[in-house]
Amino acid sequence: MSDKEHCNHNHQYGGQAVIEGVMMRGEKDLAIAVRKGEGDIVLRKEKVNSVTDRFSILGKPFVRGVVALFESLIMGMQALTFSANQVAEEEEEELTTFEMVTTIVVALGLAILLFVILPATAIKFIQQYIESNLVLNFIEGMIKISVFLLYIIGISQLKDIKRVFQYHGAEHKVIFNYESDLPLSIENAKQHSPLHPRCGTNFLLIVMVVSVLIFSFFGRPAFLNRILIHIALLPIVAGVSYEIIKQAGKKDANPIIKLVATPGLWLQKLTTREPDDEQIEVAIKALEGVLEQED
């Protein structure tokens, strides 16, 4: 373990649980740590080449959230591929551009089906009985959240997913450890909560809440128009939600922002599990891998 204290918090570090490991990302670097079957930890370090480095306008507030979302999807898929190959003790085979694009398109298509078309279809059959557009959008939001909860509860029953959720908890504990200005260590990380306000789970829930508020300004359009408006406004919803989640992760966050982020912390009780010492060690190795590159 490193006994070095890292106190430069100008950048908010974050990560993602992968198969038997953790990916941590800094401002310009990322590292993936994976524990192989024989117990060794494999560490892979990379530079982060963000499109915002070439086009500064894409790094502006309310725009950067959309960019960050797509870049996180791509890096997350690459990290998952690397971890899967390490656990299987196979040679690393990166996803091709076509495979990445196809997977993202399929994932987005499924998300639109579950969280746009399905709720809009339900609203189509009940809107004649409800006069308030706000109430109607609130019901639609509740449908989205219910579908999301059922999905999370369903996959959480899988053994492999439970392991990923433990690494998810380890990632959060280590980030908290870093942000506390204490040396990175298993004992220090264990003192912290596995629930973190900047978590992607928080982001998804905030997206649903923000969508209810924004879509309320569009009345009750026809079924097809409703779907198209929802899809067209997704970048705006994602951009606003990103700014909220970014503020919620600060120590001096506005009380209202903290209140908005609180339900997401509750939801993380479904997507995180208490990790063991070995899983925390892997998360520490991943964060150290990023910090070493940025020193």
Secondary structure, DSSP 8 states (H G I E B T S, - for coil): ---------SS--EEEEETTEEEEE-SSEEEEEEE-TTS-EEEEEEE---GGGT-GGGGSTTTHHHHHHHHHHHHHHHHHHHHHHHHTT-------HHHHHHHHHHHHHHHHIIIIIHHHHHHHHHGGG---HHHHHHHHHHHHHHHHHHHHHHHTTSHHHHHHHHHHHHHHHHHHHHHTTS---HHHHHTS-S--TT-HHHHHHHHHHHHHHHHGGG----HHHHHHHHHHHHHHHHHHHHHHHHHHTSTT--HHHHHHHHHHHHHHHHH-----HHHHHHHHHHHHHHHHHH-
